[in-house]
């Protein structure tokens, strides 16, 4: 290679050198960034160093967990409507520029968009929407090529608590929790009659929808909670289900139910992108995290992940998206909270060694709720 370079004309060598300099000075590729998201903006960070990058202020409330396109070029944000009739999603570049606003929501303008999932081919978004005051609980089906809402999944007797998509995109799993009698909303009128509705009956249940036909393929009763799915799509894990010091597991083919005994009440889980591994975590001590390593093929605890120390008075954020792996699986990131306020810091550790990569204090804004890549 050195001989070939020396044989090039001087102009070509200069051009090649300039390309190397430009490549070295360009910012990290979009897909290498992580994002800590809050109601008021997004905090990008470098997952190799825990370095916080430029804060992205968003003029509208972000009410849930966003999604990042597979190439890292777009952020799909679950905007609260905030007076913009029918808004479903805001699409931003990694620098924060608004690319488009996807509208067409036929229900109440006050809906909160709680979570966004993208199909593996990037053509469909599933947006979980809840409104505790008026309307029914929905999952909007959005065609990202046409930027149109093409249908809804409807929680007929409860509200959608969480959603998970199989790795092949063929099945959407939706967990439905029960309203207390006092909190049960009055049902408002359905939207445009031309928009299809696909129902999930009952509450305290998990519905399995076929994403080709949107038909209800299966239903598991007496179980709901935060959902996570294994890399091979064979196991669906449920946190905050009926078990206490355990993790509920559903076989996604037979829907046989089992559980994995744990030494603590699990708060959050993260599925590694490869290697049939996952981490389930809690903070049972004020100065450390507890992290167990799971084998997602045998569904057994196979060890622990050495956890970094955390500041006194903080703990892991409870919820489906407060812990996440980087896309290459080399690092694990956790959102720390103080009380109910998840505005403390992010902590990164190497995986599987658990060595501390770094900690970064987040901006003083409220409502941090997720880490996404």
SEMARSE-827122 format. One record per residue (C-alpha): residue number from 1; residue in one letter; x, y, z. Coordinates in pm, whole numbers, plus 50000, padded with zeros to 5 digits. Layout:
<torza zake="NUM" sekol="A" u="X" v="Y" w="Z"/>
...
//
This chain:
<torza zake="1" sekol="X" u="50000" v="50000" w="50000"/>
<torza zake="2" sekol="X" u="50284" v="50242" w="50079"/>
<torza zake="3" sekol="X" u="50449" v="50171" w="49744"/>
<torza zake="4" sekol="X" u="50125" v="50243" w="49558"/>
<torza zake="5" sekol="X" u="50081" v="50576" w="49731"/>
<torza zake="6" sekol="X" u="50435" v="50683" w="49643"/>
<torza zake="7" sekol="X" u="50368" v="50595" w="49281"/>
<torza zake="8" sekol="X" u="50070" v="50833" w="49264"/>
<torza zake="9" sekol="X" u="50111" v="51185" w="49119"/>
<torza zake="10" sekol="X" u="50169" v="51460" w="49372"/>
<torza zake="11" sekol="X" u="49821" v="51610" w="49315"/>
<torza zake="12" sekol="X" u="49657" v="51276" w="49388"/>
<torza zake="13" sekol="X" u="49861" v="51233" w="49705"/>
<torza zake="14" sekol="X" u="49760" v="51582" w="49821"/>
<torza zake="15" sekol="X" u="49394" v="51507" w="49751"/>
<torza zake="16" sekol="X" u="49415" v="51178" w="49939"/>
<torza zake="17" sekol="X" u="49577" v="51352" w="50238"/>
<torza zake="18" sekol="X" u="49305" v="51618" w="50239"/>
<torza zake="19" sekol="X" u="49036" v="51349" w="50246"/>
<torza zake="20" sekol="X" u="49203" v="51189" w="50549"/>
<torza zake="21" sekol="X" u="49215" v="51525" w="50729"/>
<torza zake="22" sekol="X" u="48849" v="51597" w="50654"/>
<torza zake="23" sekol="X" u="48744" v="51250" w="50768"/>
<torza zake="24" sekol="X" u="48931" v="51292" w="51094"/>
<torza zake="25" sekol="X" u="48770" v="51629" w="51168"/>
<torza zake="26" sekol="X" u="48410" v="51536" w="51086"/>
<torza zake="27" sekol="X" u="48172" v="51479" w="51380"/>
<torza zake="28" sekol="X" u="48084" v="51124" w="51477"/>
<torza zake="29" sekol="X" u="47842" v="50948" w="51248"/>
<torza zake="30" sekol="X" u="47482" v="50995" w="51348"/>
<torza zake="31" sekol="X" u="47429" v="50626" w="51413"/>
<torza zake="32" sekol="X" u="47708" v="50627" w="51675"/>
<torza zake="33" sekol="X" u="47527" v="50874" w="51900"/>
<torza zake="34" sekol="X" u="47310" v="50805" w="52200"/>
<torza zake="35" sekol="X" u="47023" v="51029" w="52311"/>
<torza zake="36" sekol="X" u="46887" v="51100" w="52658"/>
<torza zake="37" sekol="X" u="46541" v="51239" w="52600"/>
<torza zake="38" sekol="X" u="46324" v="51464" w="52814"/>
<torza zake="39" sekol="X" u="45992" v="51641" w="52778"/>
<torza zake="40" sekol="X" u="46169" v="51957" w="52662"/>
<torza zake="41" sekol="X" u="46457" v="51843" w="52451"/>
<torza zake="42" sekol="X" u="46719" v="51586" w="52363"/>
<torza zake="43" sekol="X" u="47069" v="51543" w="52499"/>
<torza zake="44" sekol="X" u="47298" v="51367" w="52247"/>
<torza zake="45" sekol="X" u="47607" v="51195" w="52384"/>
<torza zake="46" sekol="X" u="47908" v="51003" w="52259"/>
<torza zake="47" sekol="X" u="47880" v="50645" w="52389"/>
<torza zake="48" sekol="X" u="48254" v="50586" w="52373"/>
<torza zake="49" sekol="X" u="48335" v="50863" w="52619"/>
<torza zake="50" sekol="X" u="48013" v="50981" w="52791"/>
<torza zake="51" sekol="X" u="48075" v="51324" w="52640"/>
<torza zake="52" sekol="X" u="47760" v="51535" w="52616"/>
<torza zake="53" sekol="X" u="47713" v="51706" w="52280"/>
<torza zake="54" sekol="X" u="47503" v="52012" w="52192"/>
<torza zake="55" sekol="X" u="47163" v="52025" w="52364"/>
<torza zake="56" sekol="X" u="46871" v="52002" w="52118"/>
<torza zake="57" sekol="X" u="46585" v="52223" w="52231"/>
<torza zake="58" sekol="X" u="46246" v="52110" w="52105"/>
<torza zake="59" sekol="X" u="45970" v="52368" w="52103"/>
<torza zake="60" sekol="X" u="45696" v="52111" w="52166"/>
<torza zake="61" sekol="X" u="45659" v="51867" w="52453"/>
<torza zake="62" sekol="X" u="45808" v="51524" w="52390"/>
<torza zake="63" sekol="X" u="45578" v="51302" w="52590"/>
<torza zake="64" sekol="X" u="45738" v="50962" w="52551"/>
<torza zake="65" sekol="X" u="46013" v="50741" w="52414"/>
<torza zake="66" sekol="X" u="46134" v="50837" w="52064"/>
<torza zake="67" sekol="X" u="46289" v="50612" w="51800"/>
<torza zake="68" sekol="X" u="46601" v="50648" w="51585"/>
<torza zake="69" sekol="X" u="46615" v="50530" w="51223"/>
<torza zake="70" sekol="X" u="46850" v="50240" w="51156"/>
<torza zake="71" sekol="X" u="47097" v="50466" w="50974"/>
<torza zake="72" sekol="X" u="47083" v="50731" w="51247"/>
<torza zake="73" sekol="X" u="46967" v="51004" w="51009"/>
<torza zake="74" sekol="X" u="46625" v="51068" w="51164"/>
<torza zake="75" sekol="X" u="46475" v="51097" w="51511"/>
<torza zake="76" sekol="X" u="46104" v="51018" w="51541"/>
<torza zake="77" sekol="X" u="45969" v="51215" w="51835"/>
<torza zake="78" sekol="X" u="45634" v="51152" w="52004"/>
<torza zake="79" sekol="X" u="45509" v="51510" w="52012"/>
<torza zake="80" sekol="X" u="45222" v="51613" w="52232"/>
<torza zake="81" sekol="X" u="44978" v="51790" w="52002"/>
<torza zake="82" sekol="X" u="45013" v="52125" w="52181"/>
<torza zake="83" sekol="X" u="44750" v="52282" w="51960"/>
<torza zake="84" sekol="X" u="44874" v="52137" w="51631"/>
<torza zake="85" sekol="X" u="44567" v="51941" w="51524"/>
<torza zake="86" sekol="X" u="44626" v="51576" w="51458"/>
<torza zake="87" sekol="X" u="45003" v="51568" w="51514"/>
<torza zake="88" sekol="X" u="45140" v="51214" w="51553"/>
<torza zake="89" sekol="X" u="45517" v="51249" w="51514"/>
<torza zake="90" sekol="X" u="45787" v="51508" w="51467"/>
<torza zake="91" sekol="X" u="46078" v="51396" w="51249"/>
<torza zake="92" sekol="X" u="46411" v="51563" w="51330"/>
<torza zake="93" sekol="X" u="46767" v="51538" w="51205"/>
<torza zake="94" sekol="X" u="47038" v="51452" w="51462"/>
<torza zake="95" sekol="X" u="47123" v="51823" w="51472"/>
<torza zake="96" sekol="X" u="46766" v="51905" w="51575"/>
<torza zake="97" sekol="X" u="46634" v="52045" w="51247"/>
<torza zake="98" sekol="X" u="46266" v="51966" w="51189"/>
<torza zake="99" sekol="X" u="46242" v="51750" w="50877"/>
<torza zake="100" sekol="X" u="45867" v="51700" w="50884"/>
<torza zake="101" sekol="X" u="45560" v="51687" w="51104"/>
<torza zake="102" sekol="X" u="45336" v="51385" w="51055"/>
<torza zake="103" sekol="X" u="44970" v="51464" w="51116"/>
<torza zake="104" sekol="X" u="44644" v="51282" w="51058"/>
<torza zake="105" sekol="X" u="44551" v="51176" w="51412"/>
<torza zake="106" sekol="X" u="44174" v="51157" w="51415"/>
<torza zake="107" sekol="X" u="44125" v="51157" w="51790"/>
<torza zake="108" sekol="X" u="44158" v="51423" w="52061"/>
<torza zake="109" sekol="X" u="44429" v="51684" w="52025"/>
<torza zake="110" sekol="X" u="44535" v="51634" w="52387"/>
<torza zake="111" sekol="X" u="44673" v="51285" w="52339"/>
<torza zake="112" sekol="X" u="45016" v="51204" w="52479"/>
<torza zake="113" sekol="X" u="45241" v="51003" w="52247"/>
<torza zake="114" sekol="X" u="45404" v="50761" w="52490"/>
<torza zake="115" sekol="X" u="45633" v="50550" w="52274"/>
<torza zake="116" sekol="X" u="45747" v="50507" w="51912"/>
<torza zake="117" sekol="X" u="45860" v="50181" w="51753"/>
<torza zake="118" sekol="X" u="45990" v="50147" w="51396"/>
<torza zake="119" sekol="X" u="45953" v="49842" w="51174"/>
<torza zake="120" sekol="X" u="46286" v="49683" w="51070"/>
<torza zake="121" sekol="X" u="46242" v="49806" w="50712"/>
<torza zake="122" sekol="X" u="46182" v="50161" w="50836"/>
<torza zake="123" sekol="X" u="45850" v="50193" w="50653"/>
<torza zake="124" sekol="X" u="45608" v="50183" w="50949"/>
<torza zake="125" sekol="X" u="45592" v="50350" w="51288"/>
<torza zake="126" sekol="X" u="45376" v="50233" w="51575"/>
<torza zake="127" sekol="X" u="45294" v="50519" w="51812"/>
<torza zake="128" sekol="X" u="45141" v="50441" w="52150"/>
<torza zake="129" sekol="X" u="44899" v="50717" w="52250"/>
<torza zake="130" sekol="X" u="44716" v="50767" w="52580"/>
<torza zake="131" sekol="X" u="44485" v="51032" w="52717"/>
<torza zake="132" sekol="X" u="44387" v="51001" w="53080"/>
<torza zake="133" sekol="X" u="44104" v="51252" w="53047"/>
<torza zake="134" sekol="X" u="43890" v="51186" w="52742"/>
<torza zake="135" sekol="X" u="43969" v="50939" w="52470"/>
<torza zake="136" sekol="X" u="44049" v="50572" w="52435"/>
<torza zake="137" sekol="X" u="44400" v="50434" w="52443"/>
<torza zake="138" sekol="X" u="44544" v="50382" w="52095"/>
<torza zake="139" sekol="X" u="44844" v="50271" w="51893"/>
<torza zake="140" sekol="X" u="44857" v="50470" w="51570"/>
<torza zake="141" sekol="X" u="44986" v="50285" w="51262"/>
<torza zake="142" sekol="X" u="45186" v="50532" w="51050"/>
<torza zake="143" sekol="X" u="45304" v="50474" w="50695"/>
<torza zake="144" sekol="X" u="45637" v="50660" w="50692"/>
<torza zake="145" sekol="X" u="45659" v="50662" w="50312"/>
<torza zake="146" sekol="X" u="45332" v="50853" w="50275"/>
<torza zake="147" sekol="X" u="45341" v="51005" w="50627"/>
<torza zake="148" sekol="X" u="44980" v="50899" w="50680"/>
<torza zake="149" sekol="X" u="44798" v="50734" w="50970"/>
<torza zake="150" sekol="X" u="44653" v="50415" w="50821"/>
<torza zake="151" sekol="X" u="44485" v="50262" w="51125"/>
<torza zake="152" sekol="X" u="44476" v="50218" w="51502"/>
<torza zake="153" sekol="X" u="44503" v="49943" w="51757"/>
<torza zake="154" sekol="X" u="44249" v="50010" w="52033"/>
<torza zake="155" sekol="X" u="44262" v="49909" w="52400"/>
<torza zake="156" sekol="X" u="43893" v="49840" w="52443"/>
<torza zake="157" sekol="X" u="43878" v="49815" w="52822"/>
<torza zake="158" sekol="X" u="44204" v="49950" w="52961"/>
<torza zake="159" sekol="X" u="44504" v="50153" w="52849"/>
<torza zake="160" sekol="X" u="44821" v="50056" w="52663"/>
<torza zake="161" sekol="X" u="45108" v="50030" w="52911"/>
<torza zake="162" sekol="X" u="45388" v="49926" w="52676"/>
<torza zake="163" sekol="X" u="45457" v="49786" w="52330"/>
<torza zake="164" sekol="X" u="45731" v="49568" w="52179"/>
<torza zake="165" sekol="X" u="45802" v="49462" w="51821"/>
<torza zake="166" sekol="X" u="45940" v="49124" w="51720"/>
<torza zake="167" sekol="X" u="46287" v="49143" w="51558"/>
<torza zake="168" sekol="X" u="46144" v="49046" w="51218"/>
<torza zake="169" sekol="X" u="45870" v="49308" w="51252"/>
<torza zake="170" sekol="X" u="45597" v="49048" w="51209"/>
<torza zake="171" sekol="X" u="45431" v="49085" w="51549"/>
<torza zake="172" sekol="X" u="45345" v="49379" w="51772"/>
<torza zake="173" sekol="X" u="45297" v="49292" w="52138"/>
<torza zake="174" sekol="X" u="45087" v="49534" w="52342"/>
<torza zake="175" sekol="X" u="45049" v="49530" w="52719"/>
<torza zake="176" sekol="X" u="44716" v="49666" w="52848"/>
<torza zake="177" sekol="X" u="44677" v="49777" w="53210"/>
<torza zake="178" sekol="X" u="44357" v="49834" w="53406"/>
<torza zake="179" sekol="X" u="44210" v="50174" w="53483"/>
<torza zake="180" sekol="X" u="44104" v="50235" w="53837"/>
<torza zake="181" sekol="X" u="43734" v="50318" w="53844"/>
<torza zake="182" sekol="X" u="43810" v="50680" w="53933"/>
<torza zake="183" sekol="X" u="44058" v="50720" w="53648"/>
<torza zake="184" sekol="X" u="43855" v="50548" w="53378"/>
<torza zake="185" sekol="X" u="43806" v="50808" w="53102"/>
<torza zake="186" sekol="X" u="43482" v="50882" w="52926"/>
<torza zake="187" sekol="X" u="43510" v="50749" w="52572"/>
<torza zake="188" sekol="X" u="43497" v="51015" w="52307"/>
<torza zake="189" sekol="X" u="43364" v="50956" w="51960"/>
<torza zake="190" sekol="X" u="43566" v="50747" w="51716"/>
<torza zake="191" sekol="X" u="43763" v="50932" w="51447"/>
<torza zake="192" sekol="X" u="43706" v="50913" w="51075"/>
<torza zake="193" sekol="X" u="43497" v="50607" w="50998"/>
<torza zake="194" sekol="X" u="43734" v="50523" w="50715"/>
<torza zake="195" sekol="X" u="44027" v="50462" w="50953"/>
<torza zake="196" sekol="X" u="44043" v="50095" w="51055"/>
<torza zake="197" sekol="X" u="44039" v="49997" w="51423"/>
<torza zake="198" sekol="X" u="44190" v="49672" w="51552"/>
<torza zake="199" sekol="X" u="44082" v="49590" w="51905"/>
<torza zake="200" sekol="X" u="44252" v="49442" w="52209"/>
<torza zake="201" sekol="X" u="43970" v="49340" w="52448"/>
<torza zake="202" sekol="X" u="43999" v="49330" w="52824"/>
<torza zake="203" sekol="X" u="44258" v="49470" w="53062"/>
<torza zake="204" sekol="X" u="44556" v="49333" w="53249"/>
<torza zake="205" sekol="X" u="44635" v="49150" w="52927"/>
<torza zake="206" sekol="X" u="44890" v="49123" w="52647"/>
<torza zake="207" sekol="X" u="44773" v="49123" w="52285"/>
<torza zake="208" sekol="X" u="44978" v="48988" w="51995"/>
<torza zake="209" sekol="X" u="44894" v="49156" w="51664"/>
<torza zake="210" sekol="X" u="45006" v="49032" w="51323"/>
<torza zake="211" sekol="X" u="45159" v="49337" w="51153"/>
<torza zake="212" sekol="X" u="45079" v="49210" w="50803"/>
<torza zake="213" sekol="X" u="44704" v="49187" w="50859"/>
<torza zake="214" sekol="X" u="44685" v="49380" w="51191"/>
<torza zake="215" sekol="X" u="44461" v="49101" w="51319"/>
<torza zake="216" sekol="X" u="44472" v="48988" w="51680"/>
<torza zake="217" sekol="X" u="44677" v="48668" w="51665"/>
<torza zake="218" sekol="X" u="44686" v="48576" w="52032"/>
<torza zake="219" sekol="X" u="44603" v="48710" w="52375"/>
<torza zake="220" sekol="X" u="44745" v="48635" w="52722"/>
<torza zake="221" sekol="X" u="44525" v="48728" w="53015"/>
<torza zake="222" sekol="X" u="44612" v="48827" w="53372"/>
<torza zake="223" sekol="X" u="44950" v="48972" w="53278"/>
<torza zake="224" sekol="X" u="45075" v="49320" w="53188"/>
<torza zake="225" sekol="X" u="45381" v="49533" w="53238"/>
<torza zake="226" sekol="X" u="45692" v="49663" w="53059"/>
<torza zake="227" sekol="X" u="45780" v="49447" w="52758"/>
<torza zake="228" sekol="X" u="46115" v="49332" w="52616"/>
<torza zake="229" sekol="X" u="46180" v="49074" w="52346"/>
<torza zake="230" sekol="X" u="46483" v="48849" w="52294"/>
<torza zake="231" sekol="X" u="46712" v="48881" w="51992"/>
<torza zake="232" sekol="X" u="46568" v="48565" w="51836"/>
<torza zake="233" sekol="X" u="46210" v="48677" w="51903"/>
<torza zake="234" sekol="X" u="46125" v="48357" w="52093"/>
<torza zake="235" sekol="X" u="46086" v="48507" w="52441"/>
<torza zake="236" sekol="X" u="45882" v="48804" w="52558"/>
<torza zake="237" sekol="X" u="45985" v="48936" w="52901"/>
<torza zake="238" sekol="X" u="45743" v="49122" w="53128"/>
<torza zake="239" sekol="X" u="45844" v="49346" w="53418"/>
<torza zake="240" sekol="X" u="45587" v="49467" w="53673"/>
<torza zake="241" sekol="X" u="45371" v="49165" w="53603"/>
<torza zake="242" sekol="X" u="45216" v="48944" w="53867"/>
<torza zake="243" sekol="X" u="45550" v="48820" w="54005"/>
<torza zake="244" sekol="X" u="45750" v="49019" w="54256"/>
<torza zake="245" sekol="X" u="46111" v="48902" w="54279"/>
<torza zake="246" sekol="X" u="46090" v="48745" w="53935"/>
<torza zake="247" sekol="X" u="46078" v="48814" w="53563"/>
<torza zake="248" sekol="X" u="45781" v="48676" w="53370"/>
<torza zake="249" sekol="X" u="45859" v="48506" w="53038"/>
<torza zake="250" sekol="X" u="45625" v="48420" w="52751"/>
<torza zake="251" sekol="X" u="45717" v="48181" w="52471"/>
<torza zake="252" sekol="X" u="45603" v="48375" w="52162"/>
<torza zake="253" sekol="X" u="45510" v="48057" w="51974"/>
<torza zake="254" sekol="X" u="45325" v="47849" w="52234"/>
<torza zake="255" sekol="X" u="45262" v="48137" w="52477"/>
<torza zake="256" sekol="X" u="45361" v="47908" w="52760"/>
<torza zake="257" sekol="X" u="45439" v="48116" w="53065"/>
<torza zake="258" sekol="X" u="45732" v="48079" w="53302"/>
<torza zake="259" sekol="X" u="45934" v="48296" w="53536"/>
<torza zake="260" sekol="X" u="46297" v="48362" w="53625"/>
<torza zake="261" sekol="X" u="46363" v="48400" w="53998"/>
<torza zake="262" sekol="X" u="46560" v="48713" w="54092"/>
<torza zake="263" sekol="X" u="46712" v="48839" w="54416"/>
<torza zake="264" sekol="X" u="46538" v="49176" w="54376"/>
<torza zake="265" sekol="X" u="46232" v="49342" w="54229"/>
<torza zake="266" sekol="X" u="46332" v="49420" w="53867"/>
<torza zake="267" sekol="X" u="46293" v="49776" w="53744"/>
<torza zake="268" sekol="X" u="46431" v="49773" w="53392"/>
<torza zake="269" sekol="X" u="46584" v="49541" w="53135"/>
<torza zake="270" sekol="X" u="46806" v="49585" w="52830"/>
<torza zake="271" sekol="X" u="46847" v="49331" w="52550"/>
<torza zake="272" sekol="X" u="47197" v="49313" w="52399"/>
<torza zake="273" sekol="X" u="47195" v="49349" w="52019"/>
<torza zake="274" sekol="X" u="47375" v="49015" w="51981"/>
<torza zake="275" sekol="X" u="47508" v="48722" w="52180"/>
<torza zake="276" sekol="X" u="47177" v="48606" w="52333"/>
<torza zake="277" sekol="X" u="47236" v="48819" w="52640"/>
<torza zake="278" sekol="X" u="47034" v="49066" w="52843"/>
<torza zake="279" sekol="X" u="47074" v="49266" w="53162"/>
<torza zake="280" sekol="X" u="46801" v="49307" w="53421"/>
<torza zake="281" sekol="X" u="46860" v="49572" w="53685"/>
<torza zake="282" sekol="X" u="46743" v="49743" w="54000"/>
<torza zake="283" sekol="X" u="46897" v="49976" w="54256"/>
<torza zake="284" sekol="X" u="46849" v="49807" w="54591"/>
<torza zake="285" sekol="X" u="47131" v="50002" w="54752"/>
<torza zake="286" sekol="X" u="47174" v="50380" w="54761"/>
<torza zake="287" sekol="X" u="47530" v="50357" w="54631"/>
<torza zake="288" sekol="X" u="47522" v="50090" w="54359"/>
<torza zake="289" sekol="X" u="47320" v="49929" w="54087"/>
<torza zake="290" sekol="X" u="47233" v="49560" w="54084"/>
<torza zake="291" sekol="X" u="47272" v="49408" w="53739"/>
<torza zake="292" sekol="X" u="47215" v="49043" w="53649"/>
<torza zake="293" sekol="X" u="47326" v="48884" w="53322"/>
<torza zake="294" sekol="X" u="47067" v="48663" w="53151"/>
<torza zake="295" sekol="X" u="47107" v="48402" w="52880"/>
<torza zake="296" sekol="X" u="46807" v="48467" w="52656"/>
<torza zake="297" sekol="X" u="46815" v="48122" w="52498"/>
<torza zake="298" sekol="X" u="46800" v="47923" w="52821"/>
<torza zake="299" sekol="X" u="46628" v="48207" w="53012"/>
<torza zake="300" sekol="X" u="46852" v="48165" w="53311"/>
<torza zake="301" sekol="X" u="47064" v="48399" w="53522"/>
<torza zake="302" sekol="X" u="47425" v="48323" w="53427"/>
<torza zake="303" sekol="X" u="47609" v="48586" w="53625"/>
<torza zake="304" sekol="X" u="47631" v="48949" w="53728"/>
<torza zake="305" sekol="X" u="47760" v="49259" w="53554"/>
<torza zake="306" sekol="X" u="47993" v="49457" w="53780"/>
<torza zake="307" sekol="X" u="47807" v="49783" w="53832"/>
<torza zake="308" sekol="X" u="47969" v="50125" w="53877"/>
<torza zake="309" sekol="X" u="47911" v="50329" w="54195"/>
<torza zake="310" sekol="X" u="47633" v="50585" w="54175"/>
<torza zake="311" sekol="X" u="47582" v="50909" w="54368"/>
<torza zake="312" sekol="X" u="47405" v="50874" w="54700"/>
<torza zake="313" sekol="X" u="47034" v="50937" w="54676"/>
<torza zake="314" sekol="X" u="47001" v="50838" w="54313"/>
<torza zake="315" sekol="X" u="46863" v="50523" w="54158"/>
<torza zake="316" sekol="X" u="46784" v="50370" w="53826"/>
<torza zake="317" sekol="X" u="46485" v="50519" w="53647"/>
<torza zake="318" sekol="X" u="46186" v="50286" w="53659"/>
<torza zake="319" sekol="X" u="46043" v="50222" w="53315"/>
<torza zake="320" sekol="X" u="46094" v="50038" w="52993"/>
<torza zake="321" sekol="X" u="46359" v="50262" w="52839"/>
<torza zake="322" sekol="X" u="46587" v="50392" w="53114"/>
<torza zake="323" sekol="X" u="46862" v="50143" w="53024"/>
<torza zake="324" sekol="X" u="46993" v="50071" w="52674"/>
<torza zake="325" sekol="X" u="47279" v="49908" w="52488"/>
<torza zake="326" sekol="X" u="47478" v="50090" w="52222"/>
<torza zake="327" sekol="X" u="47411" v="49944" w="51874"/>
<torza zake="328" sekol="X" u="47741" v="49753" w="51875"/>
<torza zake="329" sekol="X" u="47668" v="49605" w="52217"/>
<torza zake="330" sekol="X" u="47999" v="49734" w="52357"/>
<torza zake="331" sekol="X" u="47844" v="49961" w="52619"/>
<torza zake="332" sekol="X" u="47544" v="49976" w="52850"/>
<torza zake="333" sekol="X" u="47385" v="50307" w="52950"/>
<torza zake="334" sekol="X" u="47161" v="50386" w="53245"/>
<torza zake="335" sekol="X" u="46951" v="50690" w="53331"/>
<torza zake="336" sekol="X" u="46975" v="50778" w="53700"/>
<torza zake="337" sekol="X" u="46702" v="50958" w="53892"/>
<torza zake="338" sekol="X" u="46656" v="51128" w="54225"/>
<torza zake="339" sekol="X" u="46313" v="51049" w="54363"/>
<torza zake="340" sekol="X" u="46065" v="51093" w="54079"/>
<torza zake="341" sekol="X" u="46286" v="51339" w="53892"/>
<torza zake="342" sekol="X" u="46498" v="51171" w="53624"/>
<torza zake="343" sekol="X" u="46723" v="51471" w="53571"/>
<torza zake="344" sekol="X" u="47042" v="51348" w="53731"/>
<torza zake="345" sekol="X" u="47294" v="51179" w="53503"/>
<torza zake="346" sekol="X" u="47369" v="50904" w="53259"/>
<torza zake="347" sekol="X" u="47619" v="50633" w="53344"/>
<torza zake="348" sekol="X" u="47799" v="50426" w="53082"/>
<torza zake="349" sekol="X" u="47980" v="50099" w="53138"/>
<torza zake="350" sekol="X" u="48162" v="49858" w="52910"/>
<torza zake="351" sekol="X" u="47987" v="49531" w="52842"/>
<torza zake="352" sekol="X" u="48030" v="49264" w="52964"/>
<torza zake="353" sekol="X" u="48317" v="49379" w="53189"/>
<torza zake="354" sekol="X" u="48108" v="49648" w="53360"/>
<torza zake="355" sekol="X" u="48402" v="49889" w="53364"/>
<torza zake="356" sekol="X" u="48298" v="50252" w="53397"/>
<torza zake="357" sekol="X" u="48315" v="50447" w="53070"/>
<torza zake="358" sekol="X" u="48198" v="50769" w="53225"/>
<torza zake="359" sekol="X" u="47923" v="50965" w="53396"/>
<torza zake="360" sekol="X" u="47765" v="51282" w="53265"/>
<torza zake="361" sekol="X" u="47539" v="51522" w="53454"/>
<torza zake="362" sekol="X" u="47232" v="51610" w="53251"/>
<torza zake="363" sekol="X" u="47097" v="51964" w="53195"/>
<torza zake="364" sekol="X" u="46870" v="52100" w="53465"/>
<torza zake="365" sekol="X" u="46540" v="52027" w="53293"/>
<torza zake="366" sekol="X" u="46265" v="51796" w="53410"/>
<torza zake="367" sekol="X" u="46123" v="51487" w="53256"/>
<torza zake="368" sekol="X" u="46415" v="51275" w="53130"/>
<torza zake="369" sekol="X" u="46253" v="50943" w="53055"/>
<torza zake="370" sekol="X" u="46463" v="50736" w="52818"/>
<torza zake="371" sekol="X" u="46793" v="50653" w="52657"/>
<torza zake="372" sekol="X" u="46777" v="50555" w="52290"/>
<torza zake="373" sekol="X" u="47021" v="50478" w="52008"/>
//
